[in-house]
Amino acid sequence: MPPFDVPEGDPFGPHNLPYGVFSPPGSSERTVGVRLGDHVLDAGAAAHALGSPYASLLARPTLNPLLAAGRTAWSDVRRALTAWVTVPAHRETVEPLFHPLSEVTLHLPFEVADYVDFYASENHARNVGRIFRPDAEDSLTPNWKHLPIGYHGRSGTVVVSGTDVVRPCGQRKAPTDAAPVFGPSVRLDIEAEVGFVVGAPSERGRPVPLGDYRDHVFGLCLLNDWSARDVQAWEYVPLGPFLGKSFTTSVSAWITPLDALEEARVAPPERTHELLPYLDDADEEPGGYDLRITVTVNGHVVSEPPFSTMYWTAAQQLAHMTVNGASLRTGDLYGSGTVSGPTERERGSLLELTWNGREPLELPDGKRTFLEDGDVVTLSAWAPGPDGVRVGLGEVTGRVVPAP
């Protein structure tokens, strides 16, 4: 089917237009692409052919120049792209610049500057508390409802969807072991998350307030924060995640601009504690997103976590991340933390789905507590769009391969 003739209701129709970076068939050159249905538009070539003033931002091997250009440029480029793929007068010029999605090579769409991961789902946090602190009076830690808890990760191991995940090695020590041992993780897990991509930077020493969120965050994508639970359990006291998290983080090849998700905006869950002023979003626009995530293992659906249940919003996470004066850089990525809903079918990690291995999942190819070599995990999602159409998010997939 020709790229202009996208079926009505296609989740990757002209109402969406996510950005990525691709190489055309038979080439190693990278350039910015925009997805329309099952095709990819060479955005730089289209901008040049149509005389766009933004051609220099789009004819690049990474999204970073566009990210750095700021909100006005983001809006202008999106309006232009929408016209290029919908106005019949542009068809003769633009149509030859499309490539079938199945024939291109997709790359990490932006150069990751810093990477931060949060812990924003109350359902997830309570599940983890019940698993590891079953006798505690409260399954949440005392600070959880006062600030978005997070940690700094390793940007150099953020990879694009489709990249194999090498089983990590590290120290592990079960409570009954006399001493730690070293070897491949035997409790490899996933975390179904949403990642937010920073475009416009900020000045060090100047916190970013809640109301400036949309001036700095370009868009979002699905994210899988692979986790070695046995390595994590032994190392994380007292400083938190380290080698159990830093080996691989997978992100989608497609970044969905925030402007494509206006109809998906929702209010976050009701706050049960008074928030300090820099986090108080009572008078701000709705900060949540209604994203419907599906998690599959080897093609079998194991969970459907709802992002709308997240207690802390992306705007609050950004405000907290910078409140100490830390600066933003173009290409910063921050993850929402594991997305989990209130029911068993909505848990976003195997840690929760199997209750720390005590309740194995029944899959067509056998039981699972944690991931085995050869397992393929895929995250997909959609959000409500204009006039009842869905906005598709680019999937994230990864296959576990044995430790070297």
C-alpha positions in Angstrom: 0.0 0.0 0.0 1.4 3.5 -0.9 2.6 5.4 2.2 0.1 8.2 1.8 -2.8 5.7 1.9 -2.6 4.7 5.5 -5.7 2.9 6.6 -8.1 4.9 8.7 -7.5 4.2 12.3 -3.9 3.1 11.9 -2.2 3.8 15.2 0.8 5.2 13.3 -1.2 7.5 11.1 -0.6 11.2 10.5 -2.0 12.0 14.0 1.1 10.3 15.5 4.3 10.7 13.4 7.0 9.5 15.9 10.6 10.2 15.2 13.5 7.8 14.8 16.8 7.3 13.1 17.3 4.8 10.3 19.6 3.6 7.5 18.0 3.1 4.1 18.3 -0.3 2.4 21.9 -1.0 1.3 23.3 2.0 3.1 25.1 2.6 6.4 24.3 6.3 6.5 22.0 7.3 9.3 19.3 10.0 9.1 16.2 11.2 10.9 13.0 9.4 9.9 9.3 9.8 10.7 7.0 6.8 10.8 3.8 6.7 8.9 2.0 3.4 8.9 4.4 0.7 7.8 6.7 3.2 6.1 9.5 5.6 7.1 9.8 9.1 5.6 13.4 10.4 5.1 12.5 13.6 7.0 15.7 15.5 6.0 15.3 14.7 2.3 11.7 15.8 2.5 12.6 19.1 4.3 15.3 19.8 1.7 12.9 19.0 -1.3 10.2 21.3 0.1 12.5 24.1 1.1 12.0 23.9 4.9 14.0 26.1 7.1 14.4 23.2 9.4 16.2 20.9 6.9 19.5 21.3 8.8 17.9 19.8 11.9 16.4 16.8 10.2 19.2 15.8 7.8 21.3 14.5 10.7 22.3 11.1 12.0 20.7 11.7 15.4 17.7 13.5 16.8 19.8 15.6 19.2 19.9 18.8 17.0 16.2 18.8 16.7 15.9 18.1 20.5 18.1 21.0 21.3 16.1 23.4 19.1 13.3 23.8 21.6 9.6 23.8 21.8 8.9 26.3 19.0 10.9 24.3 16.5 9.3 21.1 17.6 5.9 22.5 17.0 6.8 24.0 13.6 8.4 20.8 12.4 5.5 18.7 13.5 3.0 21.0 11.6 5.2 20.9 8.5 5.5 17.1 8.6 1.7 16.7 9.0 1.2 18.8 5.9 3.9 16.9 3.9 2.2 13.6 4.5 -1.5 14.7 4.2 -1.7 17.5 1.6 -2.1 16.0 -1.9 0.0 18.8 -3.5 3.1 17.4 -1.7 2.5 13.8 -2.7 4.6 13.7 -5.9 7.6 15.2 -4.1 7.3 13.3 -0.8 6.2 9.8 -1.8 9.5 8.7 -3.3 11.2 9.6 0.0 9.4 6.9 1.9 11.0 3.5 2.7 9.2 0.3 3.8 9.7 -0.1 7.5 10.6 -3.8 7.0 13.6 -2.8 4.8 15.3 -0.2 6.9 17.7 -0.5 9.8 16.6 1.3 12.9 19.1 2.8 15.3 19.2 4.4 18.8 17.3 7.6 17.9 19.3 10.0 20.1 22.6 10.3 21.9 21.8 9.7 25.5 23.4 12.2 27.8 22.4 11.3 31.4 20.1 8.5 32.5 17.9 8.6 35.6 15.3 6.0 36.7 12.5 6.5 39.1 10.2 4.4 41.3 6.8 6.1 40.7 4.2 3.4 40.8 2.6 3.0 44.2 1.3 -0.5 43.3 4.9 -1.6 42.3 6.4 0.0 45.4 3.9 -1.7 47.7 4.3 -5.0 46.0 8.1 -4.8 46.5 7.6 -3.8 50.1 5.3 -6.7 50.8 7.8 -9.1 49.1 10.9 -8.0 50.9 9.5 -6.5 54.1 6.4 -8.7 54.9 6.4 -7.8 58.6 6.7 -4.0 58.1 3.8 -1.9 59.4 3.7 0.0 56.1 4.8 -1.5 52.8 6.0 1.9 51.6 9.2 3.5 52.8 8.6 6.7 54.9 9.8 9.1 52.1 7.9 7.5 49.2 4.8 9.8 49.1 6.9 12.9 49.8 9.3 12.7 46.8 9.9 10.8 43.6 12.6 8.2 44.5 15.2 7.6 41.8 18.7 6.6 41.0 21.3 7.6 38.3 22.0 4.9 35.8 24.5 4.3 33.0 23.7 6.1 29.7 26.3 4.1 27.8 24.3 0.9 28.1 21.0 2.3 26.8 20.3 0.3 23.6 17.7 0.4 20.9 14.9 -2.2 20.6 16.0 -5.4 19.0 19.5 -5.4 20.6 20.3 -8.7 22.4 20.5 -8.6 26.2 23.6 -10.5 27.4 22.9 -12.1 30.7 25.0 -10.2 33.2 27.5 -11.6 35.7 28.1 -10.4 39.2 28.2 -11.3 42.8 25.2 -12.8 44.5 24.5 -14.2 47.9 21.4 -15.8 49.1 20.5 -15.3 52.8 21.4 -19.0 53.5 24.8 -18.8 51.8 27.9 -18.5 53.9 29.7 -16.3 51.4 29.0 -14.6 48.0 29.6 -16.3 44.7 30.3 -14.9 41.3 28.6 -15.9 38.1 25.8 -15.2 35.7 22.6 -13.9 37.2 20.0 -16.5 37.8 17.2 -14.0 38.5 17.1 -11.9 35.4 14.0 -9.7 35.3 12.3 -7.0 33.3 10.8 -3.7 34.3 8.1 -2.3 32.0 8.5 1.5 32.0 8.1 4.7 30.0 11.1 6.9 29.2 11.0 10.6 28.8 13.5 12.4 26.5 14.8 15.8 27.3 15.3 18.3 24.5 16.1 21.8 25.7 18.8 21.9 28.3 18.7 24.0 31.5 21.2 26.0 33.4 23.0 24.5 36.3 21.9 26.0 39.6 18.4 26.8 38.3 15.7 24.2 39.1 13.0 23.5 36.4 9.5 24.2 37.8 6.5 22.0 37.1 5.1 24.5 34.6 8.2 24.3 32.4 8.0 20.6 31.8 6.8 20.9 28.2 9.5 23.4 27.4 12.2 20.8 28.1 10.7 17.3 27.4 10.4 16.5 23.7 8.6 13.1 23.9 8.4 9.7 25.4 9.1 6.1 24.5 8.7 2.6 26.0 11.6 1.5 28.1 12.7 -1.9 29.6 15.0 -1.5 32.6 16.4 -5.1 32.6 17.3 -6.1 36.2 19.5 -8.8 37.7 17.5 -9.2 41.0 20.1 -11.5 42.7 23.0 -9.1 41.9 20.8 -6.2 43.0 19.8 -7.7 46.3 23.4 -8.3 47.4 24.8 -4.9 46.3 22.1 -2.3 46.9 22.5 -1.7 50.6 23.4 1.1 51.4 23.7 3.0 48.1 21.1 1.5 45.8 21.1 0.0 42.3 24.4 -0.5 40.5 25.6 -3.5 38.5 22.2 -5.2 38.8 20.8 -2.4 36.6 23.6 -0.9 34.5 24.2 -3.7 32.0 21.4 -2.9 29.6 18.4 -0.6 29.3 16.3 -1.0 26.1 14.3 1.8 24.5 12.1 2.0 21.5 13.4 3.1 18.1 10.6 5.6 18.0 10.1 8.7 20.1 6.5 9.9 20.3 6.3 13.7 20.6 4.3 15.0 23.5 2.1 16.9 21.1 0.8 13.6 19.7 -0.5 12.7 23.2 -2.8 15.6 24.1 -5.9 13.4 24.2 -4.1 10.9 26.5 -3.4 13.4 29.3 -5.1 12.4 32.6 -5.0 13.5 36.2 -2.7 11.4 38.4 -4.1 9.4 41.3 -5.4 11.5 44.3 -2.6 12.6 46.6 -2.8 11.3 50.1 0.0 13.5 51.5 0.5 17.2 51.3 3.3 18.0 48.9 6.0 20.5 49.2 5.4 23.5 46.9 7.9 22.5 44.2 6.0 19.2 43.7 2.5 20.5 44.3 0.7 20.1 40.9 -2.8 20.8 42.1 -3.0 24.0 39.9 -1.1 22.5 37.0 -2.4 20.9 33.8 -3.1 17.1 34.1 0.3 15.5 34.4 -0.5 11.8 33.8 -0.8 9.9 30.6 -3.3 7.1 29.7 -0.9 4.6 28.1 -2.0 1.0 27.8 1.1 -1.3 28.0 1.3 -4.9 27.0 4.1 -7.2 28.1 4.8 -10.5 26.2 7.3 -13.2 26.9 8.0 -15.4 23.8 4.8 -14.0 22.2 2.6 -14.8 25.2 0.9 -11.9 27.0 1.8 -11.9 30.7 0.8 -8.4 31.8 -1.0 -5.3 30.8 0.2 -2.5 33.1 -1.8 0.9 33.0 0.4 4.0 33.1 -2.5 6.1 34.2 -2.1 4.7 37.8 1.4 6.2 38.3 1.5 8.3 41.5 4.4 10.6 40.4 4.1 12.4 37.1 6.9 13.1 34.6 6.7 16.8 35.4 7.2 16.1 39.1 10.1 13.8 38.4 11.7 16.5 36.2 11.2 19.1 38.9 12.7 16.9 41.6 15.6 15.9 39.4 16.6 19.5 39.1 15.5 21.0 42.4 19.0 20.7 43.8 20.4 22.8 40.9 21.3 19.8 38.7 21.2 20.9 35.0 19.5 19.2 32.1 21.3 18.2 28.9 20.0 17.6 25.5 19.5 13.8 25.3 18.9 13.2 29.0 16.6 10.2 29.5 14.6 9.5 32.6 12.5 6.4 33.2 9.2 6.3 35.1 10.0 3.3 37.1 8.2 0.0 36.8 4.5 0.4 35.8 2.2 -1.8 37.8 -1.5 -1.7 38.3 -3.7 -2.9 41.2 -4.4 -6.4 39.9 -2.1 -9.4 39.4 -2.5 -9.2 35.6 -1.2 -5.6 35.7 2.2 -6.1 37.3 5.2 -4.8 35.3 8.0 -7.1 36.5 8.5 -10.8 36.9 9.5 -10.1 40.5 5.9 -9.2 41.1 4.2 -11.5 38.6 5.8 -14.5 40.2 6.0 -13.0 43.7 9.8 -13.3 43.9 9.7 -16.7 42.2 7.3 -18.4 44.5 4.4 -18.4 42.0 5.8 -19.4 38.6 4.1 -18.2 35.4 2.6 -20.8 33.2 3.7 -20.2 29.6 3.1 -22.4 26.6 6.8 -23.3 26.5 7.1 -24.0 30.2 7.0 -22.3 33.6 9.0 -19.1 34.4 10.1 -17.5 37.6 12.7 -15.3 36.0 14.0 -15.1 32.4 15.8 -18.0 30.7 18.4 -17.7 27.9 16.6 -17.4 24.6 13.5 -15.7 26.0 12.2 -12.7 24.0 10.4 -9.9 25.9 8.4 -7.3 24.1 6.7 -4.2 25.4 4.0 -2.5 23.2 1.5 0.2 24.0 -1.1 2.6 22.7 -2.8 5.7 24.0 -6.1 7.4 23.2 -5.9 9.8 20.3 -8.1 12.3 18.4 -11.6 11.2 17.4 -11.2 7.8 19.0 -8.2 6.7 17.0 -5.2 5.1 18.9 -1.7 6.5 19.1 0.8 3.7 18.8 4.0 3.7 20.7 7.0 2.0 19.2 7.6 -1.4 20.7 10.7 -2.5 22.7 11.9 -6.0 22.3 15.0 -7.9 23.5 16.2 -11.5 23.5 18.2 -12.9 26.4 21.5 -14.5 25.3 23.9 -16.4 27.5 26.7 -14.8 29.5 30.1 -15.0 27.7 
